[in-house]
Amino acid sequence: MGNAKSGALSKEVLEDLKTNTRYTEEELCRWYESFQRQCPDGRISRAEFEKIYGTFFPNSDPQGYARHVFRSFDTNDDGTLDFREYIIALHLTSSGKTHLKLEWAFSLFDVDRNGEVSKNEVLEIITAIFKMIPLEEQKLLPEDENSPQKRADKLWAYFNKGDN
């Protein structure tokens, strides 16, 4: 398979992804070729990720949420997503096991990465999500969750947490 410098997917990364995702070697190799075409240096920056994310939500403001999603996927905290992080993220969000999705959701809400989720962190994520919902649709939400604060309060109460 070669190595990253030759443009081929390394055997170690390929085996790791085959073991830790449901994707076949053929799928991974196709995705790697596409990834290399879009990201010749082998990495996606946060700005590039936000731009890509924005194409999925053209009539809203997904930048804040995309920033949090990016942070949760950048597992080595280097400010970029490499191919492995990208594929693991794709797997987790589309077909991963429930406990892995929950771990990812926790990492998304744990904004300061201190191992705990505060009510303010919940509000920050919910606010970012609301920016992706068109105003017309926000008006159709139930009264008890038609604002970021109300939705965060409802979610916090669901988990039976106190005020902090």
C-alpha positions as CSV (number, residue, x, y, z in Angstrom):
1,M,0.0,0.0,0.0
2,G,2.9,2.4,0.5
3,N,3.0,5.3,2.8
4,A,1.5,8.8,3.1
5,K,4.4,10.4,1.3
6,S,3.8,8.3,-1.8
7,G,0.1,9.3,-1.7
8,A,-1.0,5.8,-0.8
9,L,-2.9,4.8,2.3
10,S,-0.5,3.2,4.8
11,K,-1.1,-0.5,5.6
12,E,-1.3,0.4,9.4
13,V,-4.0,3.0,8.9
14,L,-5.9,0.7,6.5
15,E,-5.8,-2.2,8.9
16,D,-6.8,0.0,11.9
17,L,-9.8,1.5,9.9
18,K,-10.9,-2.0,8.7
19,T,-10.8,-3.2,12.3
20,N,-12.6,-0.2,13.8
21,T,-15.2,0.6,11.2
22,R,-17.6,-1.3,9.1
23,Y,-15.9,-0.2,5.8
24,T,-14.2,-2.5,3.4
25,E,-10.7,-2.1,2.1
26,E,-12.1,-1.1,-1.3
27,E,-14.3,1.6,0.2
28,L,-11.5,2.9,2.3
29,C,-9.1,3.1,-0.7
30,R,-11.7,4.9,-2.8
31,W,-12.4,7.4,0.0
32,Y,-8.7,7.9,0.5
33,E,-8.2,8.7,-3.1
34,S,-11.1,11.3,-3.0
35,F,-9.8,12.7,0.3
36,Q,-6.3,13.1,-1.3
37,R,-7.8,14.9,-4.3
38,Q,-9.7,17.4,-2.0
39,C,-6.9,17.6,0.6
40,P,-3.6,17.1,-1.2
41,D,-1.7,17.7,2.1
42,G,-3.6,14.9,3.7
43,R,-5.4,17.2,6.3
44,I,-8.6,19.2,6.6
45,S,-8.3,22.5,8.5
46,R,-11.1,23.8,10.7
47,A,-11.8,26.5,8.2
48,E,-12.1,24.0,5.4
49,F,-14.3,21.8,7.5
50,E,-16.6,24.7,8.3
51,K,-16.8,25.5,4.6
52,I,-17.7,21.9,3.7
53,Y,-20.2,21.8,6.6
54,G,-21.7,25.1,5.3
55,T,-22.6,23.5,2.0
56,F,-24.9,21.1,3.8
57,F,-26.7,24.0,5.5
58,P,-26.8,26.8,2.8
59,N,-29.7,28.8,4.4
60,S,-28.4,28.9,7.9
61,D,-25.3,29.6,10.1
62,P,-23.6,26.3,10.8
63,Q,-20.1,27.7,11.6
64,G,-20.4,27.5,15.4
65,Y,-21.7,24.0,15.4
66,A,-19.2,22.9,12.8
67,R,-16.4,24.3,15.0
68,H,-17.7,22.1,17.9
69,V,-18.0,19.0,15.6
70,F,-14.5,19.6,14.3
71,R,-13.2,19.9,17.9
72,S,-14.8,16.6,18.8
73,F,-13.3,14.8,15.8
74,D,-9.8,16.3,16.1
75,T,-8.8,13.6,18.6
76,N,-5.1,14.4,18.5
77,D,-5.9,18.1,19.0
78,D,-3.6,19.3,16.2
79,G,-6.1,21.7,14.6
80,T,-6.6,19.4,11.5
81,L,-8.4,16.2,10.6
82,D,-6.3,13.6,9.0
83,F,-7.9,10.7,6.9
84,R,-8.1,8.4,9.9
85,E,-10.0,11.0,12.1
86,Y,-12.2,11.8,9.1
87,I,-13.2,8.2,8.5
88,I,-13.7,7.5,12.2
89,A,-16.0,10.5,12.4
90,L,-17.9,9.4,9.4
91,H,-18.3,5.9,10.9
92,L,-19.4,7.2,14.3
93,T,-22.0,9.5,13.0
94,S,-23.5,7.2,10.4
95,S,-23.2,3.7,11.6
96,G,-21.2,3.4,14.8
97,K,-22.3,1.5,17.8
98,T,-24.6,3.2,20.2
99,H,-22.0,3.5,23.0
100,L,-19.5,5.1,20.6
101,K,-22.1,7.6,19.5
102,L,-22.8,8.4,23.1
103,E,-19.1,8.9,23.7
104,W,-18.9,11.2,20.7
105,A,-22.0,13.2,21.8
106,F,-20.4,13.6,25.3
107,S,-17.2,14.9,23.7
108,L,-19.2,17.3,21.6
109,F,-20.9,18.8,24.7
110,D,-17.8,18.7,26.8
111,V,-16.6,22.0,25.3
112,D,-13.8,22.6,27.7
113,R,-12.7,19.0,27.7
114,N,-12.7,18.7,31.5
115,G,-14.6,15.4,31.6
116,E,-17.8,17.0,32.7
117,V,-20.7,18.7,30.9
118,S,-22.0,21.9,32.4
119,K,-25.3,23.6,31.7
120,N,-23.5,26.4,30.0
121,E,-21.8,23.9,27.7
122,V,-25.2,22.5,26.8
123,L,-26.5,26.0,26.1
124,E,-23.5,26.7,23.9
125,I,-24.1,23.6,21.8
126,I,-27.9,24.1,21.6
127,T,-27.3,27.8,20.6
128,A,-25.0,26.6,17.8
129,I,-27.6,24.1,16.7
130,F,-30.4,26.8,16.7
131,K,-28.3,28.9,14.3
132,M,-28.7,26.1,11.8
133,I,-32.5,26.1,12.1
134,P,-34.3,28.6,9.8
135,L,-36.3,31.1,11.8
136,E,-39.6,30.0,10.1
137,E,-38.9,26.5,11.5
138,Q,-37.9,27.8,14.9
139,K,-41.4,29.4,15.2
140,L,-43.0,26.0,14.7
141,L,-41.2,24.4,17.7
142,P,-43.1,23.6,20.9
143,E,-43.4,26.6,23.3
144,D,-41.2,24.8,25.9
145,E,-38.2,24.4,23.4
146,N,-38.5,27.3,21.0
147,S,-35.3,29.1,22.1
148,P,-31.8,27.8,22.9
149,Q,-32.3,28.6,26.6
150,K,-35.6,26.8,26.8
151,R,-34.3,23.8,24.9
152,A,-31.1,23.6,27.1
153,D,-33.2,23.9,30.2
154,K,-35.4,21.1,29.1
155,L,-32.5,18.9,28.2
156,W,-30.8,19.6,31.5
157,A,-33.9,18.8,33.4
158,Y,-34.4,15.6,31.4
159,F,-31.0,14.4,32.9
160,N,-32.2,15.5,36.3
161,K,-29.3,17.9,36.9
162,G,-29.2,20.8,39.3
163,D,-28.8,24.4,38.2
164,N,-25.0,24.3,37.5
